[in-house]
Amino acid sequence: MLRFLSFGSGSSGNCYLLYTETDSLLIDCGVGVRLLNKHFHNYGLQLSMIHNVLITHDHADHVKSVGSLSGARQVPVYATQKVHQGIGHNWCVRRKIEQPLVRFVEKDVTVQVGEFAVTPFEVPHDSSDCVGYLIGHNDVSFVLVTDCGHITDGIRSYISKANYLVIEANHEPEKLKSGPYPKYLKQRISGPMGHLSNEECARALAENATPGLRHVWLCHLSDENNHPELARKTIESILRDSGIVAGKDFGLEVLKRKTPSEIFELK
């Protein structure tokens, strides 16, 4: 049985876990190791179960604890060459990844990581590099798309392969426009290398969801420029206009920014 758990999803720290009875993958490591250890303990889990780490990109909220976790547990870290270089230059990553634990991945090339077939793919974002992941385990496909400036044809193709999908719904454009952020930051967030809006996320789902899609989690919501219920209702409305009923055609939930989710079974 494949299981999924989110430990945090947002600018305060991103970290997700996919695991079975015998193997596990941590995706991003933007939550402190001490807090992560506490969360694991609360679920009856142990950090020792983490066998490998995947990194999407080198921004601090996704990597600030990766060197500490990797070094303490001697866990390999998989990322593109540019992302690894970015982690090495990121002053927020105080303990760097030890060289023997560095593993490189290439976009659109599948690599076997333990029990999991992992395929990174291009995601446009203003980091050193950025990827999403298609992760296959037996006959289940899990796709993660976060920190995404716009939906590309490549991303569309990976969404269409998903049984389970984590996708960014970062902001509501009107809230961003009227909010307190400076102009340059508003332009960055809404730009083609920034973050997905609720509407962009909804259109990506409406246009690319297949009958094989079973559950969607909305991730990386802005605290200032969005709200969980606003994101959910906006996306449900746009889906409904396309003849898709969330909760019937596939499950739809919002991942919390700082609070762990329940454990989801991916059947």
C-alpha positions in Angstrom: 0.0 0.0 0.0 1.3 3.4 -1.0 0.7 6.3 1.4 1.1 10.1 1.1 1.6 12.7 3.9 2.2 16.4 3.8 4.2 18.0 6.6 3.9 21.6 5.2 3.0 23.3 2.0 3.8 27.0 1.6 6.5 29.6 1.9 7.1 28.6 5.5 8.3 25.2 4.4 7.5 22.4 2.0 7.9 18.7 2.7 6.0 15.6 1.5 6.4 11.9 2.2 5.5 8.9 0.0 6.0 5.6 1.6 5.2 1.9 1.7 5.8 -0.8 4.3 9.3 -1.2 3.0 10.5 2.0 1.3 10.0 5.8 1.3 10.7 9.0 -0.5 10.8 12.5 1.0 10.0 15.2 -1.5 11.6 18.6 -0.6 12.9 19.3 2.9 11.9 22.9 3.9 10.8 21.9 7.4 13.3 21.8 10.2 14.6 18.4 11.2 13.6 18.8 14.9 10.0 19.6 13.9 10.0 16.9 11.2 11.1 14.4 13.8 8.2 15.5 16.1 5.7 15.1 13.2 7.0 11.7 12.4 6.8 10.6 16.0 3.2 11.9 16.2 2.2 9.6 13.4 4.1 6.6 14.8 6.8 7.0 12.1 10.6 7.4 12.4 13.0 9.5 10.4 15.1 6.3 9.9 12.4 5.2 7.4 13.5 7.9 4.9 15.6 6.2 2.3 15.9 8.9 -0.3 15.1 12.6 -0.9 13.9 14.3 -4.0 14.2 18.0 -4.4 12.2 20.2 -6.8 14.3 23.4 -6.7 16.7 25.3 -4.6 14.6 27.9 -2.9 15.0 27.9 0.9 11.4 26.9 1.7 12.1 23.6 -0.1 15.7 22.9 0.9 16.7 24.6 4.1 17.0 21.4 6.1 18.1 19.0 3.4 21.8 18.9 4.2 21.1 18.4 7.9 18.7 15.6 7.4 20.8 13.9 4.7 24.0 14.1 6.7 22.5 12.9 9.9 20.8 10.0 8.3 23.2 9.4 5.4 20.3 9.7 3.0 21.0 10.3 -0.8 19.5 13.5 -2.3 18.2 13.5 -5.9 18.0 16.7 -7.9 19.1 18.1 -11.2 22.7 19.3 -11.5 21.7 23.0 -11.5 19.5 22.5 -8.4 22.4 20.8 -6.5 24.6 23.7 -7.5 22.0 26.1 -6.3 21.7 24.3 -2.9 25.4 24.6 -2.6 25.3 28.4 -3.0 22.2 28.9 -0.8 23.2 30.5 2.5 20.0 29.2 4.1 21.3 25.7 3.7 23.8 25.8 6.6 24.9 22.2 6.4 25.6 21.3 2.8 24.9 17.9 1.2 27.9 15.6 1.5 29.3 14.8 -1.9 28.9 11.0 -1.6 25.1 11.6 -1.0 24.6 13.7 -4.1 22.6 12.1 -6.9 21.7 13.7 -10.2 18.5 13.3 -12.2 17.7 14.5 -15.7 14.4 15.9 -16.9 12.1 13.4 -18.7 14.5 10.5 -17.8 13.1 7.9 -15.5 15.4 6.6 -12.8 14.7 3.8 -10.3 14.9 5.1 -6.7 14.3 2.2 -4.4 10.8 0.8 -5.1 9.9 4.0 -7.0 10.2 4.9 -10.7 10.9 8.6 -10.7 10.6 10.9 -13.7 11.5 14.6 -13.3 10.0 17.1 -15.7 10.5 20.8 -16.5 8.6 23.4 -14.4 9.0 27.1 -15.1 10.0 29.0 -12.0 12.6 31.7 -11.1 15.0 29.4 -9.3 18.3 27.9 -10.5 16.2 25.1 -12.0 12.9 23.5 -11.1 11.2 20.2 -11.7 8.0 18.4 -10.9 8.0 14.6 -10.4 6.0 11.7 -11.8 6.5 8.9 -9.3 5.3 5.4 -10.2 4.8 2.5 -7.7 3.3 -0.7 -9.1 0.3 0.5 -11.0 -0.1 3.9 -9.2 1.1 7.2 -10.6 1.7 10.2 -8.3 2.5 13.6 -9.8 3.7 16.8 -8.0 3.7 20.2 -9.6 4.7 23.1 -7.3 6.2 26.6 -7.7 5.0 26.8 -11.3 4.9 30.0 -13.3 2.7 28.7 -16.1 1.4 25.4 -17.4 3.4 24.1 -20.3 2.6 21.3 -22.8 5.0 19.1 -20.9 3.2 19.7 -17.6 -0.1 19.0 -19.3 1.1 15.6 -20.4 2.3 14.7 -16.9 -1.0 15.8 -15.3 -2.8 13.5 -17.8 -0.8 10.6 -16.4 -1.7 11.2 -12.8 -3.8 9.0 -10.6 -2.9 11.3 -7.7 -1.9 14.9 -8.2 -0.4 17.6 -5.9 -0.6 20.9 -7.8 0.0 24.5 -6.8 -2.9 27.0 -6.3 -0.9 29.8 -4.9 -2.9 33.0 -5.2 -6.1 34.7 -6.2 -5.2 37.5 -8.7 -7.5 40.2 -7.2 -6.2 39.5 -3.7 -2.6 39.7 -4.9 -3.3 42.9 -6.9 -4.9 44.7 -3.9 -2.7 43.2 -1.2 0.3 44.6 0.7 3.2 43.2 -1.4 5.4 45.6 -3.3 4.9 46.0 -7.0 8.0 44.0 -8.0 6.9 41.0 -5.9 3.4 41.1 -7.2 4.9 41.1 -10.8 7.2 38.2 -9.9 4.4 36.0 -8.4 2.0 36.6 -11.3 4.6 36.4 -14.0 5.4 33.4 -16.2 8.2 32.3 -13.8 6.3 32.8 -10.6 3.4 30.9 -9.2 0.1 29.5 -10.4 -3.2 31.3 -9.6 -6.3 29.4 -8.6 -7.8 29.9 -12.0 -4.7 28.6 -13.8 -4.7 25.6 -11.6 -8.4 25.0 -12.3 -7.9 25.3 -16.1 -5.0 22.8 -15.9 -7.2 20.3 -14.2 -10.2 20.9 -16.4 -8.2 20.5 -19.6 -6.0 17.6 -18.6 -7.7 15.4 -16.0 -8.5 11.9 -17.2 -10.9 9.3 -15.8 -7.8 7.8 -14.1 -7.4 10.8 -11.8 -8.6 9.8 -8.3 -7.5 12.6 -6.0 -6.1 16.2 -6.2 -4.4 18.1 -3.4 -3.9 21.9 -3.8 -0.5 23.0 -2.5 1.6 26.1 -1.8 -1.3 28.5 -1.0 -0.2 32.0 -0.2 -1.1 33.2 3.3 -1.5 36.8 2.2 -3.0 36.3 -1.3 -5.3 33.3 -1.0 -7.5 31.3 1.4 -8.2 27.6 1.5 -11.9 27.9 0.9 -11.5 30.6 -1.8 -9.1 28.3 -3.6 -11.4 25.3 -3.3 -14.6 27.1 -4.3 -12.9 28.9 -7.3 -11.5 25.6 -8.6 -14.7 23.7 -8.0 -16.7 26.3 -9.9 -14.3 26.3 -12.9 -14.3 22.5 -13.0 -18.1 22.5 -12.8 -18.3 24.7 -15.8 -16.3 22.1 -17.7 -18.6 19.3 -16.5 -16.3 18.0 -13.8 -17.7 17.6 -10.3 -15.0 17.6 -7.6 -15.7 15.1 -4.9 -17.4 12.8 -7.5 -15.1 12.6 -10.5 -12.1 12.9 -8.2 -11.3 14.0 -4.6 -10.2 17.6 -4.0 -8.5 18.8 -0.8 -6.3 21.7 0.3 -3.0 21.0 2.0 -2.3 23.3 5.0 0.7 25.6 5.1 2.1 24.6 8.5 0.1 21.7 9.7 0.6 18.1 8.7 -2.2 16.4 6.7 -3.8 13.1 7.4 -2.2 10.0 6.0 -3.8 9.2 2.6 -3.9 5.8 1.1 -3.2 5.7 -2.6 -5.0 2.6 -3.9 
